[in-house]
Amino acid sequence: MHGFLSEPATWDPFIQLIGADPDLAFVEPLAFGYASPRLPRVAWRRVPEIDDIAESLKVYLETEAEPFDGLAVVAHSQGGLVVQRYLARMLGNGRGPDLMRIRRVVLFACPNNGSQFALSLRRRWLWKNPQERQLRPLDAVVTDTQRIVLNQVVHARQVTGSTCPIPVTALAGESDGIVTPASARSVFPDIGGLPGDHFTIIRPDSFTHRSYTALKRLLWEVRPGEGGLGPPLGENAAPTDSERTPRPWQPGPTQG
């Protein structure tokens, strides 16, 4: 899922590398898109709020992604807030078991604590944009959503209507001046840093680019046959430690 003022094509560098990598032959990328304009282009349209996009994501996962038994949800920037809102709304509606298909969530440079970048200018020129408002520091909805995800997803131990254990990894760009590493990491326990700024962190140009190798490792950990992107887990059964700790990934012959 892409970020603010972006589009699905932002994932093309990852998708091209995955398609050429035999180690990830089990992966079929799906690029979810949503409207994120600066302002409505015509009077009869509005800029969708994050809750609207979360509902759109729900329908997308239930239709376009319906054939897949296992999903890894990868998001950049604002897209990570949308994913978290989707999880919180699903759990709030008692649909924890429906989230069992999601085996991992990966957040690239997500503004978990908001973004101070050009805040005064954003308030002046984008004050009508509801998506921008939720990118500001200490947004109440974002903070409450993060609390739900931490307590009922990251630290969950079993699948119930209101809980579903899913590993969440938060990755930060070490040179990112838009979403600082502290905001990207926030309070998530599984965190990491990568070279690059807010944009280059999701533009890998080779199999050895560290953003690509980091994502590859995370996908490899939930590959088919390892409690991951294969058949769904048993009803109401949380992943076991052995399912979450597969054998280490070994680079294939395409790596250099």
C-alpha positions as CSV (number, residue, x, y, z in Angstrom):
1,M,0.0,0.0,0.0
2,H,1.4,3.4,-1.1
3,G,1.5,6.6,0.9
4,F,0.3,10.2,0.9
5,L,0.1,11.8,-2.6
6,S,1.4,8.6,-4.2
7,E,0.1,5.7,-6.3
8,P,0.5,1.9,-6.7
9,A,3.4,2.4,-9.2
10,T,5.6,3.4,-6.3
11,W,6.0,-0.4,-5.7
12,D,7.3,-1.2,-9.2
13,P,11.0,-1.5,-8.1
14,F,10.1,-4.1,-5.5
15,I,7.6,-5.9,-7.8
16,Q,10.2,-6.2,-10.7
17,L,12.8,-7.6,-8.4
18,I,10.4,-10.1,-6.8
19,G,9.3,-11.2,-10.2
20,A,12.9,-11.9,-11.2
21,D,13.9,-13.7,-7.9
22,P,13.4,-17.5,-7.9
23,D,13.7,-17.4,-4.1
24,L,10.4,-15.6,-4.0
25,A,8.6,-17.6,-6.6
26,F,5.8,-18.2,-4.0
27,V,5.0,-14.5,-3.9
28,E,2.4,-12.8,-6.1
29,P,2.4,-9.0,-5.5
30,L,-0.9,-7.1,-5.4
31,A,-0.7,-3.3,-5.4
32,F,-3.6,-1.7,-3.7
33,G,-4.4,1.9,-4.7
34,Y,-6.5,4.7,-3.3
35,A,-7.2,8.3,-4.0
36,S,-4.7,10.7,-2.4
37,P,-4.9,14.1,-4.2
38,R,-3.8,17.3,-2.6
39,L,-7.3,18.7,-3.0
40,P,-10.5,17.5,-4.7
41,R,-10.1,18.1,-8.5
42,V,-13.9,18.7,-9.0
43,A,-16.6,20.1,-6.8
44,W,-18.5,16.8,-6.5
45,R,-15.6,14.8,-5.2
46,R,-14.0,14.7,-1.8
47,V,-10.6,13.5,-0.5
48,P,-11.2,10.2,1.3
49,E,-10.4,9.9,5.0
50,I,-8.3,7.2,6.4
51,D,-11.4,5.3,7.6
52,D,-12.7,5.4,4.1
53,I,-9.5,3.9,2.7
54,A,-9.5,1.3,5.4
55,E,-13.0,0.2,4.4
56,S,-11.8,0.1,0.7
57,L,-8.9,-2.1,1.8
58,K,-11.3,-4.5,3.5
59,V,-13.3,-4.9,0.3
60,Y,-10.1,-5.3,-1.8
61,L,-8.7,-8.1,0.5
62,E,-12.1,-9.8,0.4
63,T,-12.4,-9.7,-3.4
64,E,-9.1,-9.3,-5.3
65,A,-7.1,-11.0,-2.6
66,E,-9.8,-13.6,-1.8
67,P,-8.0,-16.5,-3.6
68,F,-5.0,-16.3,-1.4
69,D,-4.7,-18.3,1.8
70,G,-1.8,-16.2,3.2
71,L,-1.1,-12.5,2.9
72,A,1.8,-10.2,3.9
73,V,0.7,-6.6,4.0
74,V,3.5,-4.2,3.1
75,A,2.9,-0.4,3.4
76,H,4.8,2.8,2.9
77,S,4.3,6.0,4.9
78,Q,0.6,6.9,5.3
79,G,-0.3,3.5,3.9
80,G,0.9,2.0,7.2
81,L,-1.7,4.2,9.1
82,V,-4.4,2.8,6.8
83,V,-3.4,-0.8,7.5
84,Q,-3.4,-0.2,11.2
85,R,-6.8,1.4,11.0
86,Y,-8.1,-1.5,9.0
87,L,-6.9,-4.0,11.6
88,A,-8.4,-1.9,14.4
89,R,-11.8,-1.6,12.7
90,M,-11.9,-5.3,11.9
91,L,-11.2,-6.2,15.6
92,G,-13.7,-3.6,16.7
93,N,-16.3,-5.5,14.7
94,G,-15.4,-8.8,16.2
95,R,-13.7,-10.1,13.0
96,G,-10.4,-11.3,14.5
97,P,-10.7,-14.7,12.9
98,D,-11.0,-13.1,9.4
99,L,-7.5,-11.6,9.9
100,M,-5.8,-14.9,10.3
101,R,-4.9,-14.9,6.6
102,I,-2.5,-12.0,7.3
103,R,0.8,-13.6,8.3
104,R,2.9,-10.4,8.6
105,V,2.7,-6.6,8.3
106,V,5.7,-4.6,7.2
107,L,5.7,-0.8,7.6
108,F,8.2,1.3,5.7
109,A,8.7,4.8,7.1
110,C,5.2,5.0,8.6
111,P,4.5,8.2,10.6
112,N,3.4,6.3,13.7
113,N,4.0,9.5,15.8
114,G,3.2,11.9,13.0
115,S,5.4,14.0,10.8
116,Q,6.6,17.5,11.6
117,F,7.9,18.0,8.0
118,A,6.7,21.3,6.5
119,L,3.9,21.3,9.1
120,S,3.1,25.0,9.0
121,L,3.0,25.0,5.2
122,R,0.8,21.8,5.2
123,R,-1.6,23.5,7.6
124,R,-1.8,26.5,5.4
125,W,-2.1,24.9,1.9
126,L,-3.6,21.5,2.7
127,W,-6.0,22.4,5.5
128,K,-8.9,20.9,3.6
129,N,-7.2,17.5,3.2
130,P,-8.4,15.0,5.8
131,Q,-5.5,12.7,5.1
132,E,-2.9,15.4,5.9
133,R,-4.6,16.1,9.2
134,Q,-4.0,12.6,10.4
135,L,-0.3,12.9,9.5
136,R,0.2,15.5,12.1
137,P,1.8,14.6,15.4
138,L,-0.4,13.3,18.3
139,D,-3.5,12.8,16.1
140,A,-6.0,11.2,18.5
141,V,-7.4,8.6,16.1
142,V,-3.9,7.5,15.0
143,T,-2.8,7.2,18.7
144,D,-5.9,5.2,19.6
145,T,-5.5,2.9,16.6
146,Q,-1.8,2.3,17.5
147,R,-2.8,1.3,21.0
148,I,-5.4,-1.2,19.6
149,V,-2.8,-2.7,17.2
150,L,-0.2,-3.1,19.9
151,N,-2.5,-4.7,22.5
152,Q,-4.8,-6.7,20.3
153,V,-2.4,-7.7,17.4
154,V,1.3,-7.4,18.3
155,H,0.9,-8.6,21.8
156,A,-2.1,-10.9,21.2
157,R,-1.7,-14.6,22.2
158,Q,-4.8,-16.1,20.6
159,V,-7.4,-15.5,17.9
160,T,-10.7,-14.2,19.2
161,G,-13.3,-11.8,17.9
162,S,-11.2,-8.8,19.2
163,T,-7.7,-10.2,19.0
164,C,-5.4,-11.8,16.3
165,P,-1.7,-12.2,16.7
166,I,0.2,-10.9,13.6
167,P,3.9,-9.9,13.5
168,V,4.4,-6.2,12.7
169,T,7.8,-4.9,11.6
170,A,8.5,-1.1,11.5
171,L,11.4,-0.1,9.3
172,A,12.8,3.5,9.3
173,G,15.0,5.3,6.7
174,E,18.1,6.5,8.5
175,S,18.2,9.7,6.4
176,D,14.5,10.3,6.4
177,G,13.6,13.9,7.2
178,I,9.9,13.5,6.5
179,V,9.2,10.7,8.9
180,T,11.9,10.6,11.4
181,P,13.3,7.2,12.5
182,A,11.8,7.8,16.0
183,S,8.3,8.3,14.5
184,A,8.7,5.3,12.2
185,R,9.8,3.0,15.0
186,S,7.5,4.4,17.6
187,V,6.6,1.8,20.2
188,F,6.7,-1.3,18.0
189,P,9.0,-4.0,19.4
190,D,10.2,-5.3,16.0
191,I,12.0,-2.4,14.4
192,G,14.9,-1.8,12.1
193,G,16.7,0.9,10.2
194,L,17.7,1.1,6.5
195,P,19.8,3.4,4.4
196,G,17.9,6.0,2.5
197,D,15.4,8.8,2.9
198,H,11.6,8.7,2.8
199,F,11.5,7.9,-0.9
200,T,14.6,5.9,-1.7
201,I,13.8,3.5,1.1
202,I,11.2,1.9,-1.2
203,R,13.2,2.2,-4.5
204,P,15.5,-0.8,-4.4
205,D,17.6,-1.1,-7.6
206,S,19.3,-4.5,-7.1
207,F,18.9,-7.8,-5.3
208,T,21.5,-6.6,-2.8
209,H,19.7,-3.3,-2.0
210,R,19.1,-3.5,1.8
211,S,15.4,-2.5,1.6
212,Y,14.9,-5.5,-0.8
213,T,16.9,-7.9,1.3
214,A,15.1,-6.8,4.4
215,L,11.7,-7.4,2.8
216,K,12.8,-10.7,1.3
217,R,13.9,-12.0,4.7
218,L,10.5,-11.1,6.2
219,L,8.6,-12.7,3.3
220,W,10.8,-15.8,3.5
221,E,9.9,-16.2,7.2
222,V,6.2,-16.6,6.2
223,R,6.7,-18.7,3.1
224,P,4.6,-21.8,2.4
225,G,5.2,-24.7,4.6
226,E,6.6,-22.5,7.4
227,G,3.3,-21.3,8.9
228,G,3.2,-18.5,6.4
229,L,1.8,-17.8,2.9
230,G,0.3,-21.3,2.6
231,P,-2.8,-23.0,4.0
232,P,-4.5,-21.0,6.8
233,L,-3.9,-21.9,10.4
234,G,-6.4,-24.0,12.3
235,E,-9.5,-22.3,13.6
236,N,-8.8,-20.0,16.5
237,A,-5.2,-21.3,16.7
238,A,-2.4,-18.8,17.3
239,P,0.9,-19.4,15.4
240,T,3.4,-21.5,17.4
241,D,6.9,-20.5,18.2
242,S,8.2,-23.0,15.6
243,E,5.9,-21.5,13.0
244,R,7.2,-18.0,13.6
245,T,10.9,-19.1,13.7
246,P,11.6,-20.9,10.5
247,R,15.1,-22.0,9.3
248,P,17.3,-19.0,8.3
249,W,17.0,-17.7,4.7
250,Q,20.0,-18.6,2.6
251,P,20.7,-16.4,-0.5
252,G,20.0,-18.1,-3.8
253,P,22.3,-18.1,-6.9
254,T,20.7,-14.9,-8.2
255,Q,22.2,-12.9,-5.2
256,G,25.5,-11.2,-5.6
